[in-house]
């Protein structure tokens, strides 16, 4: 609770969607994106669960405001009555069998062969499914796609490649089109909505990705952070621009495909345009004595690292 007047005998409780955790405070703080509070007078907000879920705006007052990916994995034996259904919200390791059916309820997912995860995989779009012999039996990784599906890369022209299926704006108003950002609007993906006087653009409230910006996931091909230096044996080196072949010639020249797929452009940021040979971001260096180096970037940990920025 709080009061904005001195000498007040009774404080006012913070409203739902906000909190106040310090004595003597003059104001309440709205719950950050990715959290909510349905009660008044609380000292904190409740984080969306699972960790892949988020809210589109601050000050959310209900768990219903949390949204994110969801999939269903059904395993059936010869007797249909023995079917087992598991709901997935995050990347999961399983042993694939002929009796399995995977359905991507929300968001796109990837099923990767555990023995060759970066060369043998199947993409399941939202609403799609894959069953039985579509996938090779054995260990697989069922991986949720977060980047450019549920969050946008602010480092790529504020979400230039965002292609999620969201079709309502930040206030829940139905869009006339899907949320996109073809004009590199600084507020991120937006859509067109109807108004009393016609139409207007409205921000969608899609969060910025922290995943693959502050850390890298999987093989680092989607990493879009702005790191361009790293240390090797205690010595710091600077990355060579991808647009130049000096001092080290190479074949990874920027093209529309390599820019969208690997983030290769007129920059010298750590990237991974060769996932068959490398499994984390790297770069060529500006030193004649060191051709290339792996970048000192930590791998994203779903147990510790947040998928989204809360601002």
Secondary structure, 3 states (H helix, E strand, C coil): CECCCCCCCCCECCCCCEECCCCCCCCCEECCCCEECCCCCCCCCEECCCCCCECCCCCCCCHHHCECCEEEEEECCCCHHHCEEEEECCCEEEEECCCEEEEEEECCEEEEECCCCCCCEEEECCCCEEEHHHCCCEEEEEEECCECCCEECCCCCCCCCCCCCCCECCCCCECCCCCECCCCCCCCCEEEEEECCEEEEEECCCEEECECCCEECCCCCCCCCCCCEEEECCEEEEECCCCCCCCCCCCCCCCHHHHHHHCCCCCCCCECCCCCCCCCCEEEECCCCCCEEECCCCECCCCCCCCECCC
